[in-house]
Amino acid sequence: MEEVERVSPHTLRHTFAIRLYQSAGKIRLVQKALGHSDLSTTVTQTHVVDEELEGAMKGL
């Protein structure tokens, strides 16, 4: 039987934030859903913005 890694609440929250941002494309919506008062906290939680920027820069 294969052992399953444990999933933490942080991992679930992080995954939710990333998937919501990927589907909605609105970081402010993610901020509201997570209850963050500071947008920089949301950006840090998602890490998606950095990946998007990196992908856009590769195309230059």
N, C-alpha and C positions, 0 to 999 in steps of 0.2 A: 504494500500500500504506500502511495506517495505521500510524503509529509507536506502539509500546506503551511506556508508562512503565515504568521499572525499579522493581522491588519490593525493598525492603530486608528483611533479617532482622527488624528492629524492626517493620516494618509487618506482617509475617506473624505475629509473636508477639502484637502488639497486636490484630489481627483474631481470632486464635485465642482470646485472653482474653475479648474482647467476646462472641463467639459462644458460648463455653462458658458464660459467665455468663447470657446470654439464654436458653439452652436449659435449664440446670440451675437457675438462680436462686439459687445458693449461692456467695457470694463466697469462703467458706473453701475450697471445692472448687477454685476458680480459683487461689487462693493456693497450695494444695498442688501443683496441676498445673504452675504456673510456678516452683515452688521458692523462693518468697519467705518469708523468716523474719518479716517485718513486714507486717501486713495493710495498712498505709497505702501501701506500695509497690504492692500489688495494686490498690487503689482508684485510685491515680494511673494505673496502666497501663490500666485498663479505661475510665475516664471514664463508665461506664454509671451509676454511682450518682448522679452529678450530673444526668444526663439524666432519670433516674427521679424524682428529687426535684423538678426543674423541672416535669415533666409533672404530678406530683401537685399541685403548688402552683397550676398553671394552672386546675385544677378547683375551686379554692376560691372 
